[in-house]
Amino acid sequence: MTIEQLAAIQSRRRFLKKCGAGISTAAFANLLSAEGYSTDSSKLPRVNPMAPRRPHFAPKAKNIILMYQSGAPSQLDLFDPKPGLSKWNGESLPPSLTKDLKLAFIKPNAKIMASPYKFKRYGQSGMEFSELVPHLGTCADDICMIRTMNTEAFNHDPGVLMLTTGHTQFGRPSIGSWVAYGLGSESQNLPGFVVLGSGKGPNGGSNIWGNGFLPSAYQGTRFRTTGDPILYLANNEGVSRELQRSRLDVIRKLNEKRYEETGDLEIAARINSYELAFRMQIAAPGLLDFSDEPQHILDAYGAEKEPTQAFGTNCLLARRMVERGVRFVMLNHGDWDAHQKIDENHRENCSMVDQPAAALIKDLKQRGLLDSTLVIWSAEFGRTPMIQLDRPDAGAGRDHHPDCYSLWLAGGGIKPGTILGETDDIGLKTVQDKVHVHDLQATVLHCLGFDHEKLTFHHEGRDFRLTDVGGTVIDSILL
């Protein structure tokens, strides 16, 4: 090695030693900027990440209530009557009709089972509903029924993740988180995204209301309907509200200082979380106090009797939350997973949810809230026309069916009293107007005033969105 080469090495080492910190800081700042952060305090977003924001264009809906029916009820027994199944009852379909089916448990040659329930036309629209859901039938002229939903997922967890996050894998933000991220919240005393549950816990667990890679301020907050609405919300004994406020003031100042230094949105989320929790200590308990509700409203929701009490209470709470500015309310009810004893399962679940769901639509409408509140009733997929009979003593059920199933929407810019899509005579395949889950999500965001392709978040080097790389707004069901 020559003297000149040694000098060059020493120069480079000396340069990196003296300037390396500055180079790494600049590189780190560039990475932060690409991920939505900033080290320039003049460019920092407001500390409150839930401050109300304007969408891309004038919206029809301001709030969403999603009634997720975990486990997947049978569209053939509730919303999509198929008298043509009768001629196949007890018979197997020819391979030409079943060769491309995705089935979880049964074989394509499983025998057909016709629905045992009577259907009736309701309202001026003449929409048909099963005898299991007569209360929803009375809302026919306020509902838009989609009978040709389809999804790639044919198992529960991937299916509900597709419905709620737009992808079958864990780690993506929930639709409620996307809405909170895009619009913020009009409520200063309650979370922008609230989750309520009844029956068995939902498929997918907390992943279906998680914030994924969005800042944690946008994750769903789970409320309980008995006791403290949120665990650990109340102060410990001996801690006064004044003492709590003084502690939070100190913590806030420290967090704000760190936020100005780093631009880390998680710190902004933490500041907002502490402040919101302090305000919720007063607001949340009052939310569960129904003493100001007339008796006829409590009776309509079935909030004081079984079997409607749990879901009815949640539906009433959803209305009260929307009134108070909560942006997105997710109601999870399970379990509809009827591989066996489908008659027993569906009668029980319908007795729990039919009356409250109808009461929610009527109550929102009577209060002038339905026009600005989009209500969605959906599962992760549907059920096959073929029977699943694992054991003679187990009772007949139906398998998973992702190719064509039904859901309904109401309010929030959706055309009422309409039916979209047509399935074949046995409810096996779509004949007209196939609707993908991403199309539904694009339409929901459109009702809120968003171009679904532009509501994005930069993460790991690219822009992500709820609808992944697909989705088309369903113009035909919009007002």
C-alpha positions as CSV (number, residue, x, y, z in Angstrom):
1,M,0.0,0.0,0.0
2,T,1.4,3.4,-1.0
3,I,1.5,6.4,1.2
4,E,-1.1,8.1,-1.0
5,Q,-3.5,5.2,-0.6
6,L,-3.1,5.2,3.1
7,A,-3.8,9.0,3.2
8,A,-6.9,8.5,1.1
9,I,-8.2,5.8,3.5
10,Q,-7.5,8.0,6.5
11,S,-9.3,10.9,4.8
12,R,-12.4,8.9,4.1
13,R,-12.4,7.5,7.7
14,R,-11.9,11.0,9.1
15,F,-14.7,12.4,6.9
16,L,-17.2,9.7,7.9
17,K,-16.3,10.0,11.5
18,K,-16.9,13.8,11.5
19,C,-19.8,13.9,9.2
20,G,-21.4,10.5,9.5
21,A,-23.9,11.6,12.1
22,G,-25.2,14.4,9.9
23,I,-25.5,12.0,6.9
24,S,-27.4,9.4,8.9
25,T,-29.7,12.1,10.3
26,A,-30.5,13.4,6.9
27,A,-31.1,9.8,5.6
28,F,-33.3,9.1,8.6
29,A,-35.3,12.3,8.1
30,N,-35.8,11.3,4.4
31,L,-37.2,7.9,5.5
32,L,-39.5,9.6,8.1
33,S,-40.8,11.9,5.4
34,A,-41.5,9.0,3.1
35,E,-43.5,7.3,5.9
36,G,-45.6,10.4,6.6
37,Y,-43.5,11.9,9.4
38,S,-41.6,15.1,9.6
39,T,-38.7,16.5,11.6
40,D,-39.6,20.1,10.5
41,S,-41.8,21.4,13.3
42,S,-43.3,24.0,11.0
43,K,-44.7,21.1,8.9
44,L,-46.0,19.0,11.7
45,P,-49.7,18.1,11.7
46,R,-51.9,19.3,14.5
47,V,-51.4,17.3,17.7
48,N,-55.0,16.1,17.5
49,P,-54.9,13.4,14.7
50,M,-58.7,13.1,15.0
51,A,-59.5,16.7,14.1
52,P,-62.4,16.8,11.5
53,R,-61.1,16.9,7.9
54,R,-62.8,17.4,4.6
55,P,-63.1,14.6,2.1
56,H,-62.3,14.8,-1.6
57,F,-65.8,16.0,-2.6
58,A,-69.2,16.7,-1.0
59,P,-70.4,13.5,0.8
60,K,-73.9,12.0,1.3
61,A,-72.9,10.2,4.4
62,K,-71.0,11.4,7.5
63,N,-71.2,8.3,9.6
64,I,-71.1,4.5,9.2
65,I,-72.7,1.7,11.2
66,L,-71.4,-1.7,10.1
67,M,-73.4,-4.7,11.5
68,Y,-71.0,-7.5,10.9
69,Q,-72.7,-10.9,11.2
70,S,-69.8,-13.2,12.1
71,G,-69.9,-16.7,10.8
72,A,-71.9,-16.1,7.7
73,P,-75.7,-16.5,7.6
74,S,-77.3,-18.2,4.7
75,Q,-78.6,-15.8,2.0
76,L,-80.7,-18.6,0.7
77,D,-82.7,-18.8,3.9
78,L,-82.9,-15.0,4.6
79,F,-82.6,-12.7,1.5
80,D,-82.4,-14.6,-1.8
81,P,-85.4,-17.0,-2.3
82,K,-84.8,-19.9,-4.6
83,P,-87.9,-21.9,-5.3
84,G,-85.9,-23.7,-8.0
85,L,-84.0,-25.6,-5.4
86,S,-87.1,-27.7,-4.7
87,K,-86.7,-29.7,-7.8
88,W,-83.1,-30.6,-6.9
89,N,-83.9,-31.2,-3.2
90,G,-82.0,-34.3,-2.1
91,E,-80.2,-34.7,-5.4
92,S,-76.6,-34.0,-6.4
93,L,-75.8,-31.4,-9.1
94,P,-74.0,-32.4,-12.3
95,P,-70.2,-31.8,-12.3
96,S,-70.6,-29.2,-15.0
97,L,-72.2,-26.9,-12.4
98,T,-69.8,-27.5,-9.6
99,K,-66.4,-28.0,-11.2
100,D,-65.1,-24.5,-10.3
101,L,-66.6,-24.2,-6.8
102,K,-64.4,-23.3,-3.7
103,L,-65.7,-25.5,-0.9
104,A,-64.4,-25.7,2.6
105,F,-65.7,-29.0,3.9
106,I,-68.2,-30.6,1.6
107,K,-67.6,-32.3,-1.8
108,P,-69.1,-30.9,-5.0
109,N,-71.4,-33.8,-5.3
110,A,-73.1,-33.0,-1.9
111,K,-76.9,-33.1,-2.1
112,I,-79.0,-30.0,-2.5
113,M,-81.1,-28.7,0.4
114,A,-84.0,-26.4,-0.4
115,S,-84.8,-23.7,2.1
116,P,-87.7,-24.7,4.4
117,Y,-88.7,-21.1,5.0
118,K,-91.5,-19.0,3.4
119,F,-90.6,-15.7,1.7
120,K,-92.9,-12.7,1.6
121,R,-92.9,-9.5,-0.5
122,Y,-92.7,-6.2,1.4
123,G,-93.4,-2.6,0.7
124,Q,-93.8,-0.8,-2.6
125,S,-90.5,-2.3,-3.8
126,G,-91.8,-5.9,-3.4
127,M,-88.5,-7.0,-1.9
128,E,-88.6,-10.5,-0.6
129,F,-87.6,-11.5,2.9
130,S,-87.7,-14.8,4.8
131,E,-90.2,-15.5,7.6
132,L,-87.1,-15.5,9.9
133,V,-86.6,-11.7,9.4
134,P,-90.1,-10.1,9.3
135,H,-89.0,-6.9,11.0
136,L,-86.4,-6.3,8.4
137,G,-89.0,-6.9,5.8
138,T,-90.9,-3.8,7.0
139,C,-87.8,-1.8,6.1
140,A,-87.8,-3.0,2.5
141,D,-88.3,0.4,1.0
142,D,-85.4,1.8,2.9
143,I,-83.0,-1.0,2.0
144,C,-80.7,-1.7,-1.0
145,M,-80.1,-5.4,-1.3
146,I,-77.1,-6.7,-3.1
147,R,-77.5,-10.4,-4.0
148,T,-74.3,-11.0,-5.9
149,M,-71.4,-10.3,-3.6
150,N,-68.3,-12.3,-4.1
151,T,-64.9,-12.7,-2.4
152,E,-61.7,-14.7,-2.9
153,A,-61.8,-16.0,0.7
154,F,-63.7,-19.1,1.6
155,N,-62.6,-19.4,5.2
156,H,-63.8,-17.2,8.0
157,D,-60.7,-15.2,9.2
158,P,-59.5,-14.4,5.7
159,G,-63.1,-13.6,4.7
160,V,-63.7,-11.1,7.4
161,L,-60.3,-9.6,6.9
162,M,-61.2,-9.1,3.2
163,L,-64.5,-7.4,4.2
164,T,-63.0,-5.1,6.9
165,T,-59.5,-4.5,5.7
166,G,-59.6,-5.2,1.9
167,H,-57.0,-8.0,2.2
168,T,-56.9,-11.6,3.4
169,Q,-53.7,-11.2,5.4
170,F,-53.4,-9.7,8.9
171,G,-51.8,-6.3,9.4
172,R,-53.9,-4.0,7.2
173,P,-56.0,-1.2,8.7
174,S,-59.7,-1.7,9.3
175,I,-62.2,0.2,7.2
176,G,-63.2,2.0,10.3
177,S,-59.6,3.1,10.7
178,W,-59.4,4.3,7.1
179,V,-62.6,6.3,7.7
180,A,-61.2,7.9,10.9
181,Y,-57.9,8.6,9.1
182,G,-59.7,10.3,6.2
183,L,-62.3,12.2,8.1
184,G,-61.2,12.5,11.7
185,S,-64.1,12.7,14.2
186,E,-66.8,15.2,15.0
187,S,-66.9,13.9,18.6
188,Q,-64.5,15.5,21.1
189,N,-65.5,13.3,24.0
190,L,-65.8,9.8,22.4
191,P,-63.5,7.8,20.0
192,G,-64.0,8.3,16.3
193,F,-64.2,4.5,15.8
194,V,-66.1,2.4,18.3
195,V,-66.6,-1.4,18.4
196,L,-69.5,-3.2,20.1
197,G,-70.1,-7.0,20.4
198,S,-72.8,-9.5,21.1
199,G,-73.0,-13.2,21.1
200,K,-69.8,-15.1,20.3
201,G,-66.7,-13.0,19.6
202,P,-66.1,-12.2,15.9
203,N,-64.0,-14.1,13.5
204,G,-60.7,-12.3,12.9
205,G,-60.7,-11.0,16.5
206,S,-59.3,-7.5,17.2
207,N,-57.6,-7.5,13.8
208,I,-60.9,-6.4,12.2
209,W,-60.8,-3.1,14.0
210,G,-57.0,-2.7,14.2
211,N,-55.2,0.3,12.8
212,G,-52.6,-1.8,11.0
213,F,-49.8,0.5,9.7
214,L,-51.9,3.7,10.3
215,P,-51.1,5.7,13.4
216,S,-52.7,4.0,16.5
217,A,-55.1,7.0,17.0
218,Y,-57.2,5.4,14.3
219,Q,-57.7,2.0,15.8
220,G,-61.2,0.9,17.0
221,T,-62.0,1.3,20.7
222,R,-64.0,-1.6,22.1
223,F,-66.9,-0.6,24.4
224,R,-68.7,-2.8,26.9
225,T,-72.4,-2.5,27.6
226,T,-72.2,-3.4,31.3
227,G,-70.0,-2.0,34.0
228,D,-67.3,0.4,32.9
229,P,-67.7,1.1,29.1
230,I,-64.0,0.8,28.7
231,L,-61.7,-1.2,31.1
232,Y,-59.4,0.8,33.3
233,L,-61.1,4.1,32.3
234,A,-62.0,5.1,35.8
235,N,-59.4,6.6,38.2
236,N,-58.1,4.5,41.0
237,E,-59.5,5.2,44.5
238,G,-57.9,8.4,46.0
239,V,-57.0,9.9,42.6
240,S,-59.1,13.0,42.1
241,R,-60.0,14.5,38.7
242,E,-57.8,17.6,39.6
243,L,-54.8,15.3,40.3
244,Q,-55.4,13.3,37.2
245,R,-55.5,16.6,35.1
246,S,-52.2,17.9,36.6
247,R,-50.5,14.6,35.8
248,L,-51.7,14.6,32.3
249,D,-50.5,18.2,31.8
250,V,-47.0,17.2,32.7
251,I,-47.1,14.1,30.5
252,R,-48.5,16.2,27.6
253,K,-45.7,18.8,27.8
254,L,-43.1,16.0,27.7
255,N,-44.8,14.3,24.8
256,E,-45.3,17.6,22.8
257,K,-41.6,18.4,23.2
258,R,-40.6,14.9,21.9
259,Y,-43.2,15.3,19.1
260,E,-41.6,18.5,18.0
261,E,-38.2,16.9,17.9
262,T,-39.2,13.7,16.0
263,G,-42.5,14.4,14.2
264,D,-43.5,10.8,15.1
265,L,-47.2,10.5,14.6
266,E,-47.4,7.8,17.2
267,I,-46.6,10.5,19.8
268,A,-49.4,12.7,18.5
269,A,-51.7,9.6,18.8
270,R,-50.5,9.1,22.4
271,I,-51.2,12.7,23.3
272,N,-54.7,12.5,21.8
273,S,-55.3,9.1,23.5
274,Y,-54.5,10.5,27.0
275,E,-56.7,13.6,26.5
276,L,-59.6,11.6,25.0
277,A,-59.5,9.2,27.9
278,F,-59.7,12.1,30.3
279,R,-62.8,13.5,28.6
280,M,-64.4,10.0,28.2
281,Q,-64.3,9.5,32.0
282,I,-67.3,11.8,32.0
283,A,-68.9,11.2,28.6
284,A,-68.7,7.4,28.3
285,P,-70.8,6.5,31.4
286,G,-73.5,8.9,30.3
287,L,-73.7,7.1,27.0
288,L,-74.9,4.0,28.7
289,D,-77.6,5.8,30.7
290,F,-80.8,5.2,28.9
291,S,-83.0,7.0,31.4
292,D,-83.6,9.8,28.8
293,E,-84.9,7.3,26.2
294,P,-88.7,6.9,25.9
295,Q,-90.1,3.5,26.8
296,H,-91.3,3.0,23.3
297,I,-87.8,3.4,21.9
298,L,-86.4,0.8,24.4
299,D,-89.2,-1.5,23.5
300,A,-88.6,-1.1,19.7
301,Y,-85.0,-2.1,20.1
302,G,-85.8,-4.9,22.5
303,A,-83.1,-3.4,24.8
304,E,-84.7,-4.7,28.0
305,K,-85.7,-8.2,27.2
306,E,-84.3,-11.4,25.9
307,P,-83.3,-12.6,23.3
308,T,-82.9,-9.1,21.8
309,Q,-81.3,-7.3,24.8
310,A,-77.6,-7.6,23.8
311,F,-77.9,-6.7,20.1
312,G,-80.7,-4.3,20.8
313,T,-78.6,-2.4,23.3
314,N,-75.8,-2.2,20.9
315,C,-78.0,-0.9,18.1
316,L,-79.4,1.8,20.4
317,L,-75.9,2.7,21.5
318,A,-74.9,3.0,17.8
319,R,-77.6,5.5,17.3
320,R,-76.6,7.5,20.4
321,M,-73.0,7.4,19.2
322,V,-73.8,8.7,15.8
323,E,-75.8,11.5,17.4
324,R,-72.7,12.4,19.4
325,G,-70.4,12.5,16.4
326,V,-68.8,9.1,16.4
327,R,-67.7,8.5,12.9
328,F,-67.7,4.7,12.6
329,V,-69.5,2.2,14.7
330,M,-68.9,-1.6,14.2
331,L,-71.5,-4.0,15.7
332,N,-70.2,-7.5,15.7
333,H,-72.7,-10.4,16.3
334,G,-72.0,-14.1,16.2
335,D,-72.2,-16.9,15.7
336,W,-73.9,-17.8,12.4
337,D,-71.5,-20.5,11.5
338,A,-74.1,-23.2,10.8
339,H,-72.3,-26.3,9.4
340,Q,-74.7,-28.2,11.5
341,K,-78.2,-27.5,12.8
342,I,-78.7,-24.5,10.6
343,D,-82.4,-24.2,11.4
344,E,-81.8,-24.0,15.1
345,N,-78.8,-21.6,14.6
346,H,-80.6,-19.2,12.3
347,R,-83.8,-19.1,14.2
348,E,-81.9,-18.2,17.4
349,N,-79.7,-15.5,15.7
350,C,-82.6,-14.0,13.8
351,S,-84.6,-13.7,17.0
352,M,-81.7,-11.7,18.4
353,V,-80.9,-9.3,15.5
354,D,-84.0,-8.9,13.3
355,Q,-86.0,-6.6,15.5
356,P,-83.1,-4.4,16.7
357,A,-81.7,-4.0,13.2
358,A,-85.0,-2.9,11.9
359,A,-85.5,-0.6,14.9
360,L,-82.2,1.1,14.2
361,I,-83.2,1.9,10.6
362,K,-86.5,3.3,11.6
363,D,-85.1,5.3,14.5
364,L,-82.4,6.9,12.4
365,K,-85.0,7.8,9.8
366,Q,-87.4,9.3,12.3
367,R,-84.6,11.5,13.7
368,G,-83.4,12.6,10.3
369,L,-80.1,10.8,10.7
370,L,-80.5,8.0,8.1
371,D,-79.7,10.4,5.1
372,S,-76.3,11.0,6.6
373,T,-75.7,7.6,8.2
374,L,-74.8,4.6,6.0
375,V,-75.9,1.3,7.6
376,I,-74.3,-1.9,6.3
377,W,-75.4,-5.4,7.2
378,S,-72.9,-8.0,6.0
379,A,-71.1,-11.2,6.7
380,E,-67.8,-12.5,5.3
381,F,-69.5,-14.8,2.7
382,G,-72.6,-16.8,2.2
383,R,-73.8,-20.5,2.3
384,T,-74.0,-23.2,-0.2
385,P,-77.3,-24.6,-1.6
386,M,-75.8,-28.0,-0.9
387,I,-76.3,-29.7,2.4
388,Q,-73.5,-30.4,4.9
389,L,-74.4,-33.5,7.0
390,D,-71.4,-34.7,8.9
391,R,-73.4,-37.1,11.1
392,P,-77.0,-38.1,10.9
393,D,-77.5,-37.0,14.5
394,A,-75.8,-33.6,14.0
395,G,-78.5,-31.9,12.0
396,A,-78.2,-30.4,8.5
397,G,-76.1,-27.4,7.8
398,R,-74.6,-25.5,4.9
399,D,-70.9,-25.0,3.8
400,H,-69.1,-21.7,3.0
401,H,-70.0,-20.0,-0.3
402,P,-67.9,-17.0,-1.4
403,D,-69.1,-16.8,-5.0
404,C,-72.5,-15.1,-4.5
405,Y,-74.0,-14.0,-1.3
406,S,-76.3,-11.2,-0.1
407,L,-75.9,-8.1,2.1
408,W,-77.9,-4.9,2.4
409,L,-77.3,-1.2,2.9
410,A,-79.5,1.7,4.0
411,G,-79.2,5.4,4.1
412,G,-76.1,7.6,3.5
413,G,-76.7,8.2,-0.2
414,I,-77.8,4.6,-1.1
415,K,-80.8,4.2,-3.4
416,P,-83.6,2.7,-1.2
417,G,-86.0,-0.1,-2.2
418,T,-83.6,-1.5,-4.8
419,I,-82.1,-4.9,-5.5
420,L,-78.8,-5.3,-7.3
421,G,-77.7,-8.5,-9.0
422,E,-79.2,-11.8,-9.9
423,T,-78.1,-15.4,-9.0
424,D,-79.0,-18.5,-10.9
425,D,-82.1,-20.7,-10.1
426,I,-80.3,-22.5,-7.3
427,G,-78.2,-19.6,-5.8
428,L,-74.9,-21.2,-6.9
429,K,-73.5,-18.6,-9.3
430,T,-74.0,-15.0,-10.4
431,V,-76.0,-14.4,-13.5
432,Q,-75.9,-10.6,-13.5
433,D,-74.0,-7.7,-11.8
434,K,-71.3,-9.5,-9.9
435,V,-70.1,-7.2,-7.0
436,H,-66.6,-7.7,-5.4
437,V,-65.8,-6.8,-1.8
438,H,-63.5,-4.0,-3.2
439,D,-66.4,-2.6,-5.2
440,L,-68.5,-2.4,-1.9
441,Q,-65.6,-0.7,-0.1
442,A,-65.1,1.8,-3.0
443,T,-68.8,2.6,-2.9
444,V,-68.8,3.1,0.9
445,L,-65.9,5.5,0.6
446,H,-67.6,7.3,-2.2
447,C,-70.7,7.9,0.0
448,L,-68.3,9.5,2.5
449,G,-66.9,11.8,-0.2
450,F,-63.7,9.9,-1.0
451,D,-62.1,8.8,-4.3
452,H,-61.0,5.3,-3.0
453,E,-57.9,5.5,-5.2
454,K,-56.7,8.7,-3.6
455,L,-57.3,7.8,0.1
456,T,-53.9,6.4,0.6
457,F,-51.1,6.0,3.2
458,H,-47.4,5.7,2.4
459,H,-45.9,2.6,4.0
460,E,-42.9,0.5,3.2
461,G,-42.1,2.3,0.1
462,R,-45.5,2.5,-1.5
463,D,-49.0,3.9,-1.2
464,F,-51.6,1.6,0.3
465,R,-55.4,1.9,0.1
466,L,-58.4,0.0,1.5
467,T,-59.3,-1.3,-2.0
468,D,-55.8,-2.6,-2.7
469,V,-55.5,-2.5,-6.5
470,G,-59.1,-3.0,-7.4
471,G,-62.6,-1.6,-6.7
472,T,-65.2,0.2,-8.8
473,V,-67.9,2.4,-7.4
474,I,-71.4,0.9,-7.9
475,D,-73.1,3.9,-9.4
476,S,-76.4,2.1,-10.0
477,I,-77.2,1.9,-6.2
478,L,-76.3,5.6,-5.5
479,L,-78.8,8.4,-5.2
